[in-house]
């Protein structure tokens, strides 16, 4: 599958590059090749775009109980390609695939969206992210520390198949939907469903000056989902902001498990862009830092978390623990990111410690 997709993408670009004349069956057409490859009509009613991301990581991770590192390798953390477009202005579609991970060939996003009711009410049908959690909603290419927090990894639900109604205004967003509560072995019935929603409000929302508040919930039936979160119900509370070159965010999670246990935890994170840029914020989530000069942008980040989380990045698994993460990023331009992070934590049940050092080279083509 991945070879076919790549061949089609390369062929499409090659034909455009070698053609002497480009014609259209409609009005004027705009072709853009900055980063990815896109074609759209001048009236914006129809569009087609090929893009994706590549993340090469060096990772060294081990727990105190191991004499040798559990992970010590250079590998592809993520490699994805997407095809998306617009038809007759009111209909969008997106198909995103893994092409270089252990899950190569798997579908990330696969949905159709209707936008005819305006920005305040869009309807998306298909495989998509459930609207739950700020860090989860922020793309992996845009998060400040290379890996998401153990709290997000434990409590958020990731992508599932469903129907979502969502919309936005100048300083608010919402999303509510019904999703299949997919199980690890894909053994589910029609009754295994999840009702999930998220609401955000930014009472301050200016360029370089943001205050973000958010609330999310999920009610679920069935057993443990593919994310490993065996939740019956869950809540997430968000606060975040930008003040010039300084940015911060935090979330608190509270989850009632199917077996009756209650899991909870939080993380707090702060970052400083040393070259003076502000972290972009749009539609209830953060975007990647964009350098304001040819010299690029530098960012330093710190995060602390504690509670019931998925500490697999530092080889401790799902447990009650705590973790400190330090990160630094360099953005030479809008497409490239070079980052490093160090995470060190402890299992509060056994006292065992774990740590991870990670370096990433990232390229995003849109």
N, C-alpha and C positions, 0 to 999 in steps of 0.2 A: 504493500500500500504506500509506504513512504517513498519508494522509488518512483512510483507512478505520479504522486503528487508533485515531487520535485521536478520530474521530467516535464510535466505540464506547465509548471511555473516558469522553468527555464525556457521552454519553447515559446511561451507567451511573450516573455521579455525579448527573446532573440528575434522573433518575427517583427516586433515593434521596432527594434534597433536597426534591422537590415532593410526594412521596407522603404521604398523611395517615395511612395504616396500613401497617405492615410485618409480613408474616406469614412463617412458615417451615413447611416440610414435615417438620421434625424438631424437635429440642430447641431450647433457647435459643440465640439468635444475638447475637454482639457485632460492632458496626459501629464502625470507627475511621476518622477522617478527618484525623488529625494527619499532615501531610506528604502522604502518598499516600492510597490508599483501600483498606481491607481489610474483609473479612467472614469471620468464623470462628464455628464452633459452640463453645459453652461447654466442651464436653468435648475440644476441640482436635483432633478427628478429621478435620474438614474445614475448609478455609480457601481464600480467594482474595484476591489482593493485586495492585493496580496501582501501579507506581512508576517511577522513572527518575531522570535527571539532565540538567542543562543547564550547559554550560560556555562562556561567551562570553570570548574572548581578544583582546587587542591584542598583536600580535607584530611585532617589528622584528629581523630577522636578516640578517647579511651576512658574507662572507669578505673577506680583505684584497685579493683580486684583483678584486673588484667595485667599480665606481665608484658604484653605486646599491645600496640594500638589496635583497636577493633577496626578502625578505618584509617588508611594511610595511602591515598591514591589521588590521581588526577583523572577526572571523569566529567562527563556531561551531566550537569545538574538538571538543566531543562533545555530542550530544543523543540520548538514548536513552529508550525506554519498555520496561518489562517487565511481563509477566503471569506470575504464579507461584501455586502453590497446593499443597494437600495433600488427598489423597483417602483415606478410611478409615485415617487416621493413618500408614500404612506406605508410602504412595506420594506422592512429590513430583514436580512438573514445573515447568519454567521456559522461557519464550520471551522473549528480549530482542532488540530491533531498533534499528538506527540510524535516526533520523528527521530529522536535520538536518545530517549530515556529508556529505562528498563520497561516502561509501559509503551514503547514505540508501537504506533498503530492505534492506540487508544484515542477515543474522542474526548476532548476537553469541553468545548462548547458546540452545541448543535441546535440552533433554534431559529424560529421565525417570529418577527415582531411587527405588530400593527401600531402605527403612530398617528392614525387619522383623527384621533380625538384631541390632539394637541399635546404639549409637553406635560400637562398635568395628569395625563392618563395614557400610558402605553401598556400594551398587552403582549407578553412574551411567552411563547409556547415551545417547550423542548428542554434540552439539557442546558443548565445554567447554574450559577451560584445561588444558593439560598440566601436571602437577605438577612444576614446575621453576623454582626461584629465588624468593627472598623478596620482592624488589621487584616481580617480575612477578605473584606471587600477591596482593600487596596491591592493592586496587582503585585505579583512577585517581582516584577521588573522595577517597581516603584518603592517598595518598602526600604526603610533606611538601614536596618540591620539585615544581613544577608539571609538569615533564616527567621521565620516568624516565631513568636514566643511560644513557650511550652503551654501556656494557658489557651492561646488560640488553637494550637494543634489538638488540645484535648476537647475543648468545648464547642468549637465551630463545626459546621456540617459540610462545608465545601459544596461541590456540585452534585445536583440530583436532577432527575427529570420531573418537570412539573409545569404549572401554569401560574404566571405571576402578573399582577397588576401593579404598576409602579409609575411614579411621576415626580416632577420637581418644579420648584418655583425659584425665585431669586435667592432665597436663603433657607430652603427646606427641601427635603426629599422624603419619599415613602416607598415602601414595597411590601406587598402582602401576597402570599401565594400558597398553593397546595402542591406538595411534592411527594413522589414515591420515597418512602424511607428504605432505600436500597440496603440490603444486608450483604455481608461479606461474601456469602456463597450464592447471592442472587436468588435465594429461595424466599420469595415474598408473595403475598396475595394482595388483592385490591384493598384489603382493610389496613395494610401497612402503609399509612400515610402520615405526612407531617404538615402542619399548618404553621407557617413561619412568617414573621413580619419585622420590619425595621423602620424606624422613623428618626430623622435627624433635623436639627434646627440650628442655624448659625446666627445668633443675635448680632454678632459682629462679623461682617463678611466683606472685607476690602482687600485690595492687593497688598500683601505684606502685613495684614492685621486681621486675624481670624479668631473667633471663639466658636467651637463646635460642641454640640451636645447631641447624644444619641441614645436610643433605647431599642432593644430587640428582644423578641420572644419566640419560642417554638413549643408547640404541643405535638407529641409524636406517639404513634402506636407501632407495635411490632417489637423487634429485638434490636440488637446492636447493628448500627449502620456501618457503611463501608469506611467511614472515618474513624471507626473504633469507639465512637461516642454512643454508649448504650443509654441514651437519654429518654426520659418520659416527658419531661418539660425542662425548659431552660430559659434563663434571662441573661441579658448582657447590657451593661451600662457603660456609656462612652463619654469621655471628655477629651478635648484636644484643642490646640490653638497654634497660631503663628504670631510672632511679634518681631517683625524685621527679620534678622538672620537667625533668630531663635525659634525653635518649634518644639512642641511637646504633645504627648498623648498618653492616655491611660484607659484601661478597661477593667471592669469587675464582672466575673461570671459566676452564676449560681445555677447548678444543674441537679435536678432530681433524676436518679437513675432508675432503670426498670427494676432492679433488685432491691429498691428502697433506700439505697445509699444517697447521701447528698454530697456533691462535690462542688467546691468553690475555689476561687483564686483570682489573682489580679496581677497586672503588670503596669509599670510606669516607665515612660521613655522620654528622653530629652535629647535634642540635637542642636548643634551650632554650625552654621555654614560660615566657615572662616573667611571666605572671599566676599561675603556680604549679600549674596542672593537670598531670597525668601523661598521657602518650600511651597510649591503650588498646591492649591486646594480647589476642588471643583466637585459639585454635586455630591457632597457628603463623604468624600474620600480624598486622599492625598495623591499627588502625582510626583514624578521624579524631578529632581533638581535640574534646572536648565542654566548652564553657565552664561554669564553676561558678557564675557570677553573670550578672546582666542586663547587666553592662558588657562581657561577651564575653571572649575569650582571645586573646593575642598569642603568636606563635611566630617564632623566628629559626632558620634552618637553614643549614648549610654542607656542601658535598660536594666531594671531590676524587676523580678517577679517572684511570687511565692504562692503556694497553695497546691491544689490537686491539678497536676498537669501531665502532659506527655513530654518527658525529658529524654526522648530517644536520641536527640541530636548529641547529647553528652553521654549516651549509652546507659542511662538509668531507667528507661522505660516509663510507664505510667505509674505515677506515685505522688505522694505528698512531698514536695521539695521546694527548693529555692534556687535561683540562678541569677548571676550577674553577667551581662554582656557588654562588651566594648566594641565599637566599630569605627572605621574610617573609610571614606569614599572619595574617589577622585573622578570628576566628570569632565573629560577633555572636550566633549561636545554633547549634543542632544542624543546621540545614538550609542555612545560608548560609556561604560562605567567600569572602573577598577576598584574593587573593595576588599577589605579584610575585616574579620571579626574574631573575637576571642570570647568564648562562653565558658563559665566555670560555675558548677552548681553542686548541690548536695541532696541526697535522699534523706528526708527528715525522719523516715521510719527506721532505716538501717544505719544511717550515718555515713554511708558510702558516698564518695565524691566522684565527679566526672567532669570532663572538659573537652572542648573542641576548638581547634584553630582552623579557620577557613579563609581562603583567598579566591576571589572570583573575577573573571573577565567576562563582561556582558556586552552583547551587541543586540540592539533592538532595531528592526526594520519595520517601518509602518506603511 
